[in-house]
Amino acid sequence: GKMASSRLLRSISQAARYAQGCYEQGSGLDAVLVRHREVELARQGLEKIRVARRESSRQLEGVREEVNEVRNRLDGMQRSDPRFPKLVMEEHNALRKLAEH
């Protein structure tokens, strides 16, 4: 009845999967599929690296602008100005961030 036909369909399905596996191995298709997947993973990894590099470049540009802005403010300031030491510290911090990149 229904149980027997269901079991038969399952057996046919398993046999078909087994035959497909044998074909893939015998033809070398399995190796091609593995290589294809490896290439796809490598592409995805490369894209992640590119995105991270762009983000890092943006951050670096921001830090460079910060250094330039502090230096411009320092250039127009007398050493006796009470804000001078604080700006020098800001410059040092910005330069340290720049060196970390």
C-alpha positions, 0 to 999 in steps of 0.5 A, spaced: 500 500 500 501 507 501 507 505 506 510 500 501 510 505 495 513 511 500 519 506 502 520 505 495 520 512 493 525 513 499 529 507 496 529 510 489 531 517 492 537 514 496 539 510 490 539 516 485 543 521 490 548 515 491 548 515 483 549 522 482 555 522 488 558 516 484 557 520 477 560 527 480 566 523 483 567 519 477 567 525 472 571 529 477 565 534 478 565 533 485 572 537 485 570 542 480 564 544 485 569 544 491 573 549 487 567 553 485 565 554 492 572 555 495 573 561 489 566 564 491 568 564 499 575 567 497 571 572 493 567 574 499 573 574 503 576 579 498 570 584 498 570 584 506 577 586 506 576 591 500 570 594 505 575 594 511 580 598 507 576 603 505 573 604 512 580 605 514 582 610 509 576 614 511 578 614 518 585 615 516 583 621 512 579 624 518 585 623 523 589 627 518 584 633 518 584 633 525 592 634 526 591 639 520 586 643 524 589 643 531 596 645 527 592 651 524 589 653 530 596 652 534 600 656 528 596 663 530 596 662 537 602 665 542 605 660 547 603 665 552 595 663 551 592 659 556 589 654 551 596 653 548 598 647 552 591 644 551 592 644 544 599 641 544 596 635 548 590 635 542 596 635 537 600 629 540 593 625 541 591 626 534 599 624 532 598 618 536 592 616 533 595 617 526 601 613 528 596 607 530 593 607 523 
